[in-house]
Amino acid sequence: MTRQDFSQAMTIKLPTKLPPYPEFITEYKGRKIRRTPKRKYQLSKTELIIALKNSLRYVPEELHEDLAQEFLTELSMIGDEGRGRIYGYRFRPPGAITAKPIDQYKGVLEARALQLMLDNNVDFDIALYPYELVTYGECGQVCQNWMQFQLIKKYLEVMSDEQTLVVSSGHPVGLFPSRRDAPRAISTNGLMVGEFDTPEPNDIPFLNAVAMGVTNYGQMTAGGWMYIGPQGIVHGTYITLLNAGRKYLDIPLGQNLGGKVYLTSGLGGMSGAQGKAVEIAGGIGVIAEVDAQAIKTRKDQKWVKLVTADLDEVFQWVEEYRTSREPTSIAYHGNIVDLWEYVVKNKIQIELASDQTSCNKVHGGGYWPAGMPYEEAKHLLETNLEAFKVEVNKSLKRQFELIQAATRQGTHFWDYGNSFMVAVYEAAKVKEIKTKEGEFIFPSYVEHLMGPLYFDYGYGPFRWVCLSGKGEELKATDEAAMSCIDPDRRTQDYDNYHWIKNAWENKMVVGSQARILYQDAEGRVRIALKFNEMVRNGVIGPVMLGRDHHDTGGTDSPYRETANIRDGSFVTSDMAHQCWAGNAARGMTLCVLSNGGGVGTGRAINGGFGLVLDGSKRIDEIIRIAVDWDTMGGVARRAWARNEHAIETAAKWNERVGSSGHITLPHIPRKGLVEKLVEKAIKQRRLQDSSD
Ligand SMILES: NC(=O)c1ccc[n+]([C@@H]2O[C@H](COP(=O)([O-])OP(=O)(O)OC[C@H]3O[C@@H](n4cnc5c(N)ncnc54)[C@H](O)[C@@H]3O)[C@@H](O)[C@H]2O)c1
């Protein structure tokens, strides 16, 4: 066969006409459009050649002369368009891309819904770096390049509902015959063979594979096509803060954080939710942020109320709001270390505290050192990485010392899943951050709060999108969801009831008409069935159901989602794989499995789903078995890890479902039995304690 024959063997492909080169706009609705920094890689000459050939695979040969040169520029580090990756800018659909009402897309219903979700993830209003297909989390991409984006869309437009689109790290492998009840799209991102699955700072094999165009860092809902803007994080942060108040400050149910201060850092992608969340929880937020642009975004959005670079002013405001018990959020334009210095020196009472700098990229611009202006720090990072690292490590060490001092004054501090404790330990080499037993002295929010109180019960970030794009339909679903929750059943139900009750008023929608609502398995099924019935009765149009991957069962991530798994199985990722496979087997519309997430490659496997509610009885059945499995598979694993609340939840499920299902539960030895036995055996040298 000739090269031309290969091209003729395809009917679904990019056109032979060269699209016009895009005009890059720098501002949208008064906000700056951000562009990715230059991304690193180390490719040999042979690999560089392969990288270019790989990107040209999508493009008809007639265009190769022009595009080879253009793609080479993109792969280079030169000029504005040379950012170390081939994004294929020319193939980006021109203008603003936004989630349109479902009937404006072509294809079968499920395929149209997926196109809407894709568009939402690259919307100028939503995406962190929209021109580079990065939805959030610094490098979480929808797919690798715009050629893939266009092709995926083409496949979705023509596919039938008895076919499945297979997407491998953004690459549309093709359409394959399947069944009506099979997923319409199966997608994976960044899954590496173990030897090459190396987390930072040795992540070059992964970054090289990205630069060569053979893998994609999908984060969670970026490559999972289920991002709904910052709303998702606001709800999660809100319940984390409320539960922190209950656990550490004994705030009773029904009361909020009135008069209590939460001190933290970061007003970026996810961290930017902290101001809004603390206000919804009724408290006083004090948030340090070095980047004026990040502060402006949150101020314009009304997610922070007050802004100053004057520390005296920050704490005058704090005292005023403490007295009035009114909620507020204060952005301190400056370094978190300086904020802590002031607090400790002046013995200011701070009840709750955390940190949301991006310590998962601690030496790569995720954490900015104190003692120098932000712009100077950025310059140092670009010109002298070694000197930059020294400054970062010094800063982290000081921050940790100050936090320790504050906790002695009564502050409760937790790690927010941003690898802060790992960075202090590994980068800043502060050994006293660990206990004798090898655990960090400050818990992570999953270990103390989200894990035992939410994930172990099966509560997780359930979400939906009203595909008509109509706000009134979202309002109707809010009300319907609320009617499915009994606020008196559990604390979690109480919090979630109040969240959904106020969700419309809180004006959380950015992009598609979406809502997040933490629910357990029973609640998710009940709400999904109710929505499907509403679709059936014509009350609302079709709905895309899904969830964040930061959930009970979809994600194995020892530093975050599975941080409270203590039976040794936190090193495995069977649960995430089984959740994904089980969802596919039960007929979810979209099943995604990805490497990484907020903690970086090699540190997590995460999966998600999408299910289009079309009002049919067929979908009722899928809801009953698949939505339940998606959560209860995770509860089962958590129960097997001897997590008390998960055992309770699984036991109740066994009782409720009768002979239609059964979860294996652990037998728990009487307290002290095993401990005494092992201690004796070590003394007698029959077993050896390797920690000695
Ligand atoms: N919010 C959540 O629910 C949640 C959950 C899990 C993990 N996280 C983690 O939180 C971290 C932050 O996420 P993001 O998306 O907001 O990242 P981001 O990079 O968009 O935002 C971090 C912000 O911190 C600021 N910053 C860095 N160093 C600083 C310093 N020393 N002083 C003051 N400000 C500083 C940066 O300028 C930036 O705006 C990530 O590691 C993420 O994985 C958040």
Ligand as a Chemical Component Dictionary entry (heavy atoms), coordinates in Angstrom:
data_LIG
# 
_chem_comp.id                   LIG 
_chem_comp.type                 NON-POLYMER 
_chem_comp.pdbx_formal_charge   0 
_chem_comp.three_letter_code    LIG 
# 
loop_
_chem_comp_atom.comp_id 
_chem_comp_atom.atom_id 
_chem_comp_atom.alt_atom_id 
_chem_comp_atom.type_symbol 
_chem_comp_atom.charge 
_chem_comp_atom.model_Cartn_x 
_chem_comp_atom.model_Cartn_y 
_chem_comp_atom.model_Cartn_z 
_chem_comp_atom.pdbx_ordinal 
LIG N1  N1  N 0  -8.794 22.728 47.136 1  
LIG C1  C1  C 0  -8.831 21.436 47.233 2  
LIG O1  O1  O 0  -9.869 20.859 47.525 3  
LIG C2  C2  C 0  -7.611 20.633 47.002 4  
LIG C3  C3  C 0  -7.731 19.275 47.155 5  
LIG C4  C4  C 0  -6.611 18.507 46.996 6  
LIG C5  C5  C 0  -5.404 19.099 46.699 7  
LIG N2  N2  N 1  -5.305 20.432 46.525 8  
LIG C6  C6  C 0  -3.975 20.953 46.215 9  
LIG O2  O2  O 0  -3.839 22.344 46.494 10 
LIG C7  C7  C 0  -2.763 22.860 45.718 11 
LIG C8  C8  C 0  -3.181 24.132 45.048 12 
LIG O3  O3  O 0  -4.004 23.867 43.908 13 
LIG P1  P1  P 0  -4.309 25.038 42.864 14 
LIG O4  O4  O 0  -5.048 24.419 41.732 15 
LIG O5  O5  O -1 -4.943 26.169 43.562 16 
LIG O6  O6  O 0  -2.842 25.461 42.404 17 
LIG P2  P2  P 0  -2.380 26.848 41.814 18 
LIG O7  O7  O 0  -0.952 26.655 41.471 19 
LIG O8  O8  O 0  -3.333 27.316 40.791 20 
LIG O9  O9  O 0  -2.496 27.850 43.074 21 
LIG C9  C9  C 0  -1.563 27.926 44.128 22 
LIG C10 C10 C 0  -1.380 29.399 44.461 23 
LIG O10 O10 O 0  -0.458 29.511 45.536 24 
LIG C11 C11 C 0  0.284  30.727 45.347 25 
LIG N3  N3  N 0  1.529  30.625 46.110 26 
LIG C12 C12 C 0  2.580  29.799 45.883 27 
LIG N4  N4  N 0  3.522  29.979 46.818 28 
LIG C13 C13 C 0  3.053  30.924 47.664 29 
LIG C14 C14 C 0  3.563  31.479 48.855 30 
LIG N5  N5  N 0  4.744  31.085 49.385 31 
LIG N6  N6  N 0  2.819  32.421 49.497 32 
LIG C15 C15 C 0  1.609  32.811 49.006 33 
LIG N7  N7  N 0  1.087  32.313 47.865 34 
LIG C16 C16 C 0  1.793  31.349 47.213 35 
LIG C17 C17 C 0  0.502  30.774 43.854 36 
LIG O11 O11 O 0  0.799  32.085 43.410 37 
LIG C18 C18 C 0  -0.795 30.208 43.306 38 
LIG O12 O12 O 0  -1.704 31.209 42.934 39 
LIG C19 C19 C 0  -2.363 21.758 44.738 40 
LIG O13 O13 O 0  -1.230 21.083 45.215 41 
LIG C20 C20 C 0  -3.571 20.856 44.750 42 
LIG O14 O14 O 0  -3.281 19.530 44.362 43 
LIG C21 C21 C 0  -6.386 21.208 46.671 44 
# 
loop_
_chem_comp_bond.comp_id 
_chem_comp_bond.atom_id_1 
_chem_comp_bond.atom_id_2 
_chem_comp_bond.value_order 
_chem_comp_bond.pdbx_ordinal 
LIG N1  C1  SING 1  
LIG C1  O1  DOUB 2  
LIG C1  C2  SING 3  
LIG C2  C3  SING 4  
LIG C2  C21 DOUB 5  
LIG C3  C4  DOUB 6  
LIG C4  C5  SING 7  
LIG C5  N2  DOUB 8  
LIG N2  C6  SING 9  
LIG N2  C21 SING 10 
LIG C6  O2  SING 11 
LIG C6  C20 SING 12 
LIG O2  C7  SING 13 
LIG C7  C8  SING 14 
LIG C7  C19 SING 15 
LIG C8  O3  SING 16 
LIG O3  P1  SING 17 
LIG P1  O4  DOUB 18 
LIG P1  O5  SING 19 
LIG P1  O6  SING 20 
LIG O6  P2  SING 21 
LIG P2  O7  DOUB 22 
LIG P2  O8  SING 23 
LIG P2  O9  SING 24 
LIG O9  C9  SING 25 
LIG C9  C10 SING 26 
LIG C10 O10 SING 27 
LIG C10 C18 SING 28 
LIG O10 C11 SING 29 
LIG C11 N3  SING 30 
LIG C11 C17 SING 31 
LIG N3  C12 SING 32 
LIG N3  C16 SING 33 
LIG C12 N4  DOUB 34 
LIG N4  C13 SING 35 
LIG C13 C14 SING 36 
LIG C13 C16 DOUB 37 
LIG C14 N5  SING 38 
LIG C14 N6  DOUB 39 
LIG N6  C15 SING 40 
LIG C15 N7  DOUB 41 
LIG N7  C16 SING 42 
LIG C17 O11 SING 43 
LIG C17 C18 SING 44 
LIG C18 O12 SING 45 
LIG C19 O13 SING 46 
LIG C19 C20 SING 47 
LIG C20 O14 SING 48 
# 
